[in-house]
Amino acid sequence: MLFPKFFIFISFSLLSAQTVPSLSYAELKPLLNQSDDKVHVVNFWATWCAPCIKELPYFEALNKRKNIEVLLVSLDFPKHKQSRLLPFISKNKLQSKVVLLDDADENYWINDINANWSGAIPATLIYNSQKRDFYERSFTKNELLNLVESFNP
């Protein structure tokens, strides 16, 4: 009976890996510059960042709203994807789209995302077709909701 359990485990692992793609910055960049009628909220976080974890439920609440698209960009080490990131997502039942940024040239992509970003997390990019702002800080639920509402026409 070991074989069926092993097969189920492997199948689940492969399914989980497919739902959290590992992206280079070149692959991530188009997701930071979409031009449509939505408000895009891109949160840079990691499973080892306590302030990041505290505010994740606020992003999950935003993800349920109409015309708001949330993208959670994990900055966890790629070698911890299977052992930490995927179990964390499963345990916390995250519904927002999650990607793992796997690009060692952080000096380039940090500056390209925002010239004033020190690289500290949590950090959040909020944009729509008319407005774009970057925040290197954590939020309360009301702060985040009010801020995102200011992007709605």
MDTraj code that builds the backbone (N, CA, C; nanometers):
import mdtraj as md
import numpy as np

residues = "MET LEU PHE PRO LYS PHE PHE ILE PHE ILE SER PHE SER LEU LEU SER ALA GLN THR VAL PRO SER LEU SER TYR ALA GLU LEU LYS PRO LEU LEU ASN GLN SER ASP ASP LYS VAL HIS VAL VAL ASN PHE TRP ALA THR TRP CYS ALA PRO CYS ILE LYS GLU LEU PRO TYR PHE GLU ALA LEU ASN LYS ARG LYS ASN ILE GLU VAL LEU LEU VAL SER LEU ASP PHE PRO LYS HIS LYS GLN SER ARG LEU LEU PRO PHE ILE SER LYS ASN LYS LEU GLN SER LYS VAL VAL LEU LEU ASP ASP ALA ASP GLU ASN TYR TRP ILE ASN ASP ILE ASN ALA ASN TRP SER GLY ALA ILE PRO ALA THR LEU ILE TYR ASN SER GLN LYS ARG ASP PHE TYR GLU ARG SER PHE THR LYS ASN GLU LEU LEU ASN LEU VAL GLU SER PHE ASN PRO".split()
xyz = np.array([
    [0.0808, -0.1211, 0.0000],
    [0.0000, 0.0000, 0.0000],
    [0.0846, 0.1269, 0.0000],
    [0.2141, 0.1140, 0.0077],
    [0.3025, 0.2300, 0.0062],
    [0.2982, 0.3010, -0.1284],
    [0.2890, 0.2274, -0.2350],
    [0.2916, 0.2865, -0.3678],
    [0.1782, 0.3870, -0.3905],
    [0.0515, 0.3537, -0.3632],
    [-0.0562, 0.4519, -0.3861],
    [-0.0378, 0.5802, -0.3039],
    [0.0035, 0.5681, -0.1778],
    [0.0232, 0.6885, -0.0961],
    [0.1357, 0.7733, -0.1528],
    [0.2434, 0.7090, -0.1949],
    [0.3558, 0.7804, -0.2542],
    [0.3112, 0.8516, -0.3816],
    [0.2327, 0.7848, -0.4641],
    [0.1830, 0.8436, -0.5884],
    [0.0956, 0.9652, -0.5607],
    [0.0087, 0.9543, -0.4627],
    [-0.0774, 1.0674, -0.4264],
    [0.0077, 1.1850, -0.3787],
    [0.1090, 1.1573, -0.2962],
    [0.1970, 1.2627, -0.2466],
    [0.2686, 1.3320, -0.3621],
    [0.3246, 1.2538, -0.4531],
    [0.3962, 1.3101, -0.5684],
    [0.2997, 1.3907, -0.6549],
    [0.1813, 1.3397, -0.6798],
    [0.0833, 1.4120, -0.7606],
    [0.0459, 1.5438, -0.6956],
    [0.0238, 1.5438, -0.5642],
    [-0.0098, 1.6665, -0.4936],
    [0.1058, 1.7650, -0.5010],
    [0.2278, 1.7166, -0.4838],
    [0.3451, 1.8032, -0.4893],
    [0.3588, 1.8678, -0.6260],
    [0.3363, 1.7914, -0.7307],
    [0.3463, 1.8477, -0.8648],
    [0.2362, 1.9489, -0.8899],
    [0.1167, 1.9202, -0.8432],
    [0.0063, 2.0137, -0.8584],
    [0.0368, 2.1435, -0.7862],
    [0.0876, 2.1362, -0.6632],
    [0.1197, 2.2558, -0.5864],
    [0.2275, 2.3365, -0.6553],
    [0.3284, 2.2698, -0.7081],
    [0.4379, 2.3391, -0.7743],
    [0.3875, 2.4150, -0.8970],
    [0.2870, 2.3604, -0.9640],
    [0.2329, 2.4261, -1.0825],
    [0.1512, 2.5493, -1.0455],
    [0.0950, 2.5535, -0.9277],
    [0.0118, 2.6671, -0.8901],
    [0.0946, 2.7838, -0.8372],
    [0.2217, 2.7624, -0.8102],
    [0.3115, 2.8691, -0.7663],
    [0.4329, 2.8668, -0.8588],
    [0.4206, 2.9366, -0.9702],
    [0.5333, 2.9357, -1.0624],
    [0.6526, 3.0126, -1.0074],
    [0.7703, 2.9658, -1.0405],
    [0.8936, 3.0375, -1.0109],
    [0.9252, 3.1221, -1.1334],
    [0.9333, 3.2534, -1.1123],
    [0.9526, 3.3453, -1.2244],
    [1.0821, 3.4230, -1.2112],
    [1.1469, 3.4471, -1.3234],
    [1.2562, 3.5428, -1.3275],
    [1.1927, 3.6823, -1.3248],
    [1.2736, 3.7842, -1.3047],
    [1.2165, 3.9190, -1.3066],
    [1.1620, 3.9530, -1.4450],
    [1.2287, 3.9071, -1.5494],
    [1.1796, 3.9323, -1.6856],
    [1.0398, 3.8732, -1.7043],
    [1.0129, 3.7604, -1.6419],
    [0.8802, 3.6983, -1.6506],
    [0.7787, 3.7680, -1.5605],
    [0.8250, 3.8206, -1.4475],
    [0.7355, 3.8900, -1.3548],
    [0.6980, 4.0287, -1.4036],
    [0.7895, 4.0977, -1.4665],
    [0.7701, 4.2383, -1.5031],
    [0.6386, 4.2677, -1.5765],
    [0.5976, 4.1867, -1.6741],
    [0.4684, 4.2159, -1.7386],
    [0.3507, 4.2145, -1.6402],
    [0.3611, 4.1359, -1.5335],
    [0.2532, 4.1313, -1.4344],
    [0.2510, 4.2571, -1.3475],
    [0.3571, 4.3361, -1.3535],
    [0.3654, 4.4610, -1.2772],
    [0.3267, 4.5806, -1.3624],
    [0.2890, 4.5545, -1.4861],
    [0.2605, 4.6635, -1.5803],
    [0.1423, 4.6307, -1.6703],
    [0.0353, 4.5803, -1.6130],
    [-0.0816, 4.5454, -1.6925],
    [-0.1660, 4.6698, -1.7169],
    [-0.2240, 4.6753, -1.8327],
    [-0.3072, 4.7896, -1.8684],
    [-0.4487, 4.7402, -1.8964],
    [-0.5317, 4.7503, -1.7935],
    [-0.6702, 4.7093, -1.8063],
    [-0.7542, 4.7947, -1.7114],
    [-0.8774, 4.7539, -1.6864],
    [-0.9665, 4.8348, -1.6027],
    [-0.9632, 4.7959, -1.4551],
    [-0.8646, 4.7148, -1.4151],
    [-0.8566, 4.6688, -1.2767],
    [-0.7566, 4.7509, -1.1957],
    [-0.7734, 4.7423, -1.0642],
    [-0.6719, 4.7909, -0.9723],
    [-0.5845, 4.6703, -0.9395],
    [-0.4552, 4.6840, -0.9613],
    [-0.3616, 4.5755, -0.9363],
    [-0.2869, 4.6030, -0.8060],
    [-0.2867, 4.5029, -0.7200],
    [-0.2194, 4.5123, -0.5907],
    [-0.1157, 4.4007, -0.5883],
    [0.0113, 4.4403, -0.5860],
    [0.1216, 4.3446, -0.5901],
    [0.1983, 4.3563, -0.4589],
    [0.1921, 4.2512, -0.3798],
    [0.2573, 4.2518, -0.2491],
    [0.3817, 4.1643, -0.2527],
    [0.4944, 4.2220, -0.2093],
    [0.6201, 4.1495, -0.1986],
    [0.6347, 4.1068, -0.0533],
    [0.6505, 3.9769, -0.0300],
    [0.6450, 3.9203, 0.1038],
    [0.7311, 3.7952, 0.1106],
    [0.7408, 3.7370, 0.2282],
    [0.8091, 3.6086, 0.2474],
    [0.7517, 3.5410, 0.3711],
    [0.7627, 3.4101, 0.3749],
    [0.7077, 3.3341, 0.4874],
    [0.7828, 3.3613, 0.6178],
    [0.9060, 3.4117, 0.6099],
    [0.9860, 3.4389, 0.7290],
    [0.9679, 3.5822, 0.7798],
    [0.8845, 3.6608, 0.7157],
    [0.8637, 3.8024, 0.7493],
    [0.7349, 3.8179, 0.8309],
    [0.7487, 3.8404, 0.9622],
    [0.6313, 3.8501, 1.0506],
    [0.5337, 3.9605, 1.0092],
    [0.5789, 4.0827, 0.9780],
    [0.4824, 4.1855, 0.9347],
    [0.4117, 4.1469, 0.8047],
    [0.4808, 4.0750, 0.7178],
    [0.4188, 4.0287, 0.5931],
    [0.3040, 3.9323, 0.6221],
    [0.3317, 3.8376, 0.7102],
    [0.2328, 3.7354, 0.7446],
    [0.1111, 3.7993, 0.8109],
    [0.1356, 3.8969, 0.8945],
    [0.0262, 3.9637, 0.9656],
    [-0.0721, 4.0287, 0.8689],
    [-0.0213, 4.0859, 0.7598],
    [-0.1107, 4.1584, 0.6691],
    [-0.1651, 4.0730, 0.5533],
    [-0.1206, 3.9502, 0.5385],
    [-0.1714, 3.8662, 0.4295],
    [-0.3240, 3.8534, 0.4277],
    [-0.3907, 3.8396, 0.5430],
    [-0.5376, 3.8320, 0.5376],
    [-0.6023, 3.9575, 0.4768],
    [-0.5387, 4.0719, 0.4888],
    [-0.5938, 4.1944, 0.4303],
    [-0.5887, 4.1871, 0.2775],
    [-0.4797, 4.1312, 0.2245],
    [-0.4685, 4.1137, 0.0799],
    [-0.5669, 4.0081, 0.0311],
    [-0.5855, 3.9052, 0.1106],
    [-0.6834, 3.8019, 0.0749],
    [-0.8237, 3.8622, 0.0686],
    [-0.8566, 3.9521, 0.1600],
    [-0.9881, 4.0179, 0.1581],
    [-1.0027, 4.1039, 0.0327],
    [-0.8966, 4.1727, -0.0047],
    [-0.9005, 4.2542, -0.1272],
    [-0.9229, 4.1677, -0.2502],
    [-0.8617, 4.0519, -0.2505],
    [-0.8692, 3.9622, -0.3656],
    [-1.0131, 3.9205, -0.3960],
    [-1.1009, 3.9275, -0.2994],
    [-1.2402, 3.8884, -0.3182],
    [-1.3249, 4.0004, -0.3794],
    [-1.2680, 4.1187, -0.3877],
    [-1.3435, 4.2334, -0.4394],
    [-1.3388, 4.2394, -0.5918],
    [-1.4451, 4.2930, -0.6469],
    [-1.4568, 4.3057, -0.7916],
    [-1.3581, 4.4106, -0.8435],
    [-1.3003, 4.3842, -0.9578],
    [-1.2078, 4.4743, -1.0276],
    [-1.0774, 4.5009, -0.9531],
    [-1.0435, 4.4123, -0.8604],
    [-0.9151, 4.4211, -0.7907],
    [-0.8435, 4.2882, -0.8115],
    [-0.7211, 4.2961, -0.8572],
    [-0.6419, 4.1754, -0.8771],
    [-0.5204, 4.1802, -0.7857],
    [-0.5086, 4.0805, -0.7004],
    [-0.3978, 4.0715, -0.6055],
    [-0.2973, 3.9691, -0.6550],
    [-0.1704, 4.0070, -0.6483],
    [-0.0607, 3.9171, -0.6800],
    [0.0349, 3.9193, -0.5620],
    [0.0585, 3.8030, -0.5029],
    [0.1512, 3.7897, -0.3909],
    [0.2834, 3.7364, -0.4455],
    [0.3869, 3.8195, -0.4391],
    [0.5183, 3.7820, -0.4917],
    [0.6057, 3.7390, -0.3750],
    [0.6271, 3.6100, -0.3648],
    [0.7088, 3.5566, -0.2565],
    [0.8565, 3.5806, -0.2866],
    [0.9272, 3.6288, -0.1848],
    [1.0712, 3.6471, -0.1943],
    [1.1439, 3.5433, -0.1100],
    [1.0757, 3.4330, -0.0825],
    [1.1397, 3.3211, -0.0139],
    [1.2530, 3.2670, -0.1009],
    [1.3488, 3.2016, -0.0383],
    [1.4561, 3.1388, -0.1138],
    [1.3972, 3.0280, -0.2006],
    [1.4345, 3.0212, -0.3277],
    [1.3802, 2.9163, -0.4154],
    [1.3988, 2.7758, -0.3595],
    [1.5063, 2.7505, -0.2876],
    [1.5292, 2.6168, -0.2318],
    [1.4278, 2.5820, -0.1228],
    [1.3523, 2.6815, -0.0736],
    [1.2513, 2.6579, 0.0303],
    [1.1086, 2.6518, -0.0255],
    [1.0960, 2.6506, -0.1564],
    [0.9622, 2.6488, -0.2166],
    [0.8818, 2.5284, -0.1693],
    [0.9386, 2.4098, -0.1822],
    [0.8668, 2.2873, -0.1450],
    [0.8521, 2.2726, 0.0064],
    [0.9552, 2.3083, 0.0807],
    [0.9544, 2.2812, 0.2250],
    [0.8841, 2.3886, 0.3083],
    [0.8788, 2.5114, 0.2598],
    [0.8189, 2.6193, 0.3397],
    [0.7043, 2.6920, 0.2696],
    [0.7281, 2.7372, 0.1464],
    [0.6288, 2.8205, 0.0782],
    [0.4999, 2.7447, 0.0481],
    [0.5111, 2.6310, -0.0195],
    [0.3895, 2.5572, -0.0546],
    [0.3116, 2.5099, 0.0681],
    [0.3774, 2.4572, 0.1719],
    [0.3005, 2.4222, 0.2921],
    [0.2345, 2.5445, 0.3575],
    [0.3020, 2.6587, 0.3560],
    [0.2452, 2.7805, 0.4132],
    [0.1183, 2.8210, 0.3375],
    [0.1248, 2.8193, 0.2056],
    [0.0088, 2.8552, 0.1231],
    [-0.1071, 2.7606, 0.1503],
    [-0.0776, 2.6324, 0.1572],
    [-0.1811, 2.5328, 0.1845],
    [-0.2412, 2.5501, 0.3234],
    [-0.1564, 2.5635, 0.4232],
    [-0.2023, 2.5778, 0.5617],
    [-0.2894, 2.7014, 0.5795],
    [-0.2528, 2.8108, 0.5136],
    [-0.3259, 2.9366, 0.5279],
    [-0.4331, 2.9561, 0.4221],
    [-0.4485, 2.8573, 0.3349],
    [-0.5541, 2.8569, 0.2329],
    [-0.5557, 2.9866, 0.1512],
    [-0.4381, 3.0299, 0.1078],
    [-0.4294, 3.1524, 0.0282],
    [-0.4992, 3.1327, -0.1055],
    [-0.5842, 3.2272, -0.1429],
    [-0.6590, 3.2211, -0.2675],
    [-0.6050, 3.3169, -0.3730],
    [-0.5282, 3.4160, -0.3307],
    [-0.4679, 3.5093, -0.4256],
    [-0.3646, 3.4360, -0.5093],
    [-0.3371, 3.4910, -0.6249],
    [-0.2320, 3.4331, -0.7086],
    [-0.0977, 3.4557, -0.6397],
    [-0.0172, 3.3498, -0.6308],
    [0.1146, 3.3570, -0.5682],
    [0.2185, 3.3138, -0.6707],
    [0.3254, 3.3922, -0.6794],
    [0.4407, 3.3541, -0.7596],
    [0.5648, 3.3664, -0.6725],
    [0.6670, 3.2913, -0.7073],
    [0.7950, 3.2987, -0.6384],
    [0.8925, 3.3699, -0.7310],
    [0.9478, 3.4812, -0.6851],
    [1.0474, 3.5519, -0.7645],
    [1.1816, 3.4835, -0.7452],
    [1.2309, 3.4250, -0.8519],
    [1.3566, 3.3500, -0.8494],
    [1.4544, 3.4202, -0.9434],
    [1.5145, 3.5273, -0.8926],
    [1.6069, 3.6062, -0.9723],
    [1.7130, 3.6647, -0.8803],
    [1.8347, 3.6234, -0.8984],
    [1.9440, 3.6619, -0.8088],
    [1.9916, 3.8055, -0.8277],
    [1.9491, 3.8722, -0.9341],
    [1.9958, 4.0087, -0.9602],
    [1.9062, 4.1108, -0.8913],
    [1.8973, 4.0991, -0.7583],
    [1.8061, 4.1864, -0.6840],
    [1.8413, 4.3343, -0.6955],
    [1.9678, 4.3679, -0.7153],
    [2.0029, 4.5092, -0.7328],
    [1.9344, 4.5681, -0.8548],
    [1.9171, 4.4873, -0.9584],
    [1.8478, 4.5351, -1.0776],
    [1.6971, 4.5446, -1.0546],
    [1.6348, 4.4319, -1.0131],
    [1.4888, 4.4324, -1.0092],
    [1.4318, 4.5178, -0.8974],
    [1.5015, 4.5303, -0.7852],
    [1.4523, 4.6196, -0.6786],
    [1.4456, 4.7624, -0.7316],
    [1.5520, 4.8081, -0.7946],
    [1.5567, 4.9437, -0.8493],
    [1.4575, 4.9622, -0.9632],
    [1.4366, 4.8576, -1.0437],
    [1.3438, 4.8680, -1.1556],
    [1.1987, 4.8756, -1.1077],
    [1.1672, 4.8062, -1.0014],
    [1.0309, 4.8116, -0.9473],
    [1.0034, 4.9492, -0.8888],
    [1.0995, 5.0000, -0.8100],
    [1.0869, 5.1358, -0.7565],
    [1.2254, 5.1844, -0.7166],
    [1.2660, 5.2969, -0.7716],
    [1.4011, 5.3506, -0.7487],
    [1.4272, 5.3833, -0.6022],
    [1.3221, 5.4042, -0.5235],
    [1.3388, 5.4383, -0.3819],
    [1.3264, 5.3179, -0.2888],
    [1.3035, 5.1999, -0.3447],
    [1.2858, 5.0803, -0.2632],
    [1.4211, 5.0317, -0.2121],
    [1.4317, 5.0173, -0.0808],
    [1.5563, 4.9670, -0.0199],
    [1.5691, 4.8153, -0.0346],
    [1.4579, 4.7495, -0.0665],
    [1.4547, 4.6041, -0.0739],
    [1.3876, 4.5416, 0.0470],
    [1.3531, 4.6243, 0.1461],
    [1.2855, 4.5741, 0.2661],
    [1.1432, 4.5304, 0.2327],
    [1.0949, 4.4309, 0.3065],
    [0.9565, 4.3863, 0.2919],
    [0.8877, 4.3908, 0.4280],
    [0.7566, 4.4042, 0.4301],
    [0.6663, 4.4012, 0.3161],
    [0.6749, 4.5300, 0.2334],
    [0.6441, 4.5132, 0.1066],
    [0.6379, 4.6243, 0.0127],
    [0.5235, 4.5949, -0.0827],
    [0.4567, 4.7010, -0.1256],
    [0.3371, 4.6824, -0.2076],
    [0.3330, 4.7843, -0.3201],
    [0.3058, 4.7347, -0.4384],
    [0.2839, 4.8171, -0.5566],
    [0.1347, 4.8150, -0.5850],
    [0.0759, 4.9327, -0.5977],
    [-0.0661, 4.9433, -0.6321],
    [-0.0746, 5.0316, -0.7553],
    [-0.1459, 4.9829, -0.8569],
    [-0.1563, 5.0630, -0.9785],
    [-0.2841, 5.0312, -1.0545],
    [-0.3214, 5.1258, -1.1372],
    [-0.4254, 5.1068, -1.2371],
    [-0.3781, 5.1789, -1.3625],
    [-0.4654, 5.1989, -1.4586],
    [-0.4222, 5.2598, -1.5845],
    [-0.3849, 5.4071, -1.5714],
    [-0.4259, 5.4745, -1.4622],
    [-0.3964, 5.6158, -1.4455],
    [-0.2984, 5.6488, -1.3328],
    [-0.2780, 5.5570, -1.2401],
    [-0.2039, 5.5895, -1.1192],
    [-0.1167, 5.4711, -1.0780],
    [-0.0011, 5.5010, -1.0186],
    [0.0912, 5.3963, -0.9755],
    [0.1653, 5.4460, -0.8522],
    [0.1575, 5.3693, -0.7407],
    [0.2263, 5.4064, -0.6178],
    [0.2911, 5.2832, -0.5569],
    [0.4016, 5.3068, -0.4868],
    [0.4761, 5.2000, -0.4226],
    [0.4906, 5.2325, -0.2749],
    [0.4725, 5.1308, -0.1897],
    [0.4748, 5.1502, -0.0448],
    [0.5681, 5.0481, 0.0186],
    [0.6700, 5.0969, 0.0853],
    [0.7646, 5.0098, 0.1554],
    [0.7277, 5.0144, 0.3035],
    [0.6221, 4.9411, 0.3369],
    [0.5677, 4.9425, 0.4724],
    [0.4605, 4.8364, 0.4859],
    [0.4187, 4.8141, 0.6083],
    [0.3050, 4.7252, 0.6312],
    [0.1803, 4.8115, 0.6505],
    [0.0654, 4.7477, 0.6428],
    [-0.0626, 4.8176, 0.6521],
    [-0.1527, 4.7557, 0.7574],
    [-0.2423, 4.8383, 0.8112],
    [-0.3562, 4.7843, 0.8835],
    [-0.4606, 4.7502, 0.7775],
    [-0.5607, 4.6758, 0.8155],
    [-0.6651, 4.6394, 0.7199],
    [-0.7326, 4.7635, 0.6635],
    [-0.7699, 4.8573, 0.7501],
    [-0.8393, 4.9781, 0.7036],
    [-0.7504, 5.0659, 0.6168],
    [-0.6225, 5.0770, 0.6516],
    [-0.5307, 5.1562, 0.5689],
    [-0.5235, 5.0999, 0.4276],
    [-0.5091, 4.9699, 0.4178],
    [-0.4979, 4.9075, 0.2867],
    [-0.6276, 4.9217, 0.2075],
    [-0.7395, 4.8957, 0.2707],
    [-0.8684, 4.9076, 0.2009],
    [-0.8922, 5.0503, 0.1531],
    [-0.8663, 5.1482, 0.2368],
    [-0.8854, 5.2882, 0.1986],
    [-0.7916, 5.3291, 0.0846],
    [-0.6693, 5.2827, 0.0920],
    [-0.5716, 5.3145, -0.0115],
    [-0.6138, 5.2569, -0.1449],
    [-0.6543, 5.1325, -0.1457],
    [-0.6960, 5.0697, -0.2717],
    [-0.8219, 5.1355, -0.3253],
    [-0.9117, 5.1742, -0.2373],
    [-1.0337, 5.2433, -0.2810],
    [-0.9989, 5.3745, -0.3511],
    [-0.8910, 5.4404, -0.3115],
    [-0.8518, 5.5670, -0.3754],
    [-0.8073, 5.5459, -0.5210],
    [-0.7831, 5.4224, -0.5601],
    [-0.7455, 5.3910, -0.6973],
    [-0.8661, 5.3633, -0.7852],
    [-0.9816, 5.3428, -0.7248],
    [-1.1026, 5.3184, -0.8034],
    [-1.1542, 5.4513, -0.8579],
    [-1.1917, 5.4498, -0.9846],
    [-1.2417, 5.5760, -1.0473],
    [-1.3725, 5.6220, -0.9876],
])
top = md.Topology()
chain = top.add_chain()
for i, resn in enumerate(residues, 1):
    res = top.add_residue(resn, chain, resSeq=i)
    for name in ("N", "CA", "C"):
        top.add_atom(name, md.element.get_by_symbol(name[0]), res)
traj = md.Trajectory(xyz[None], top)
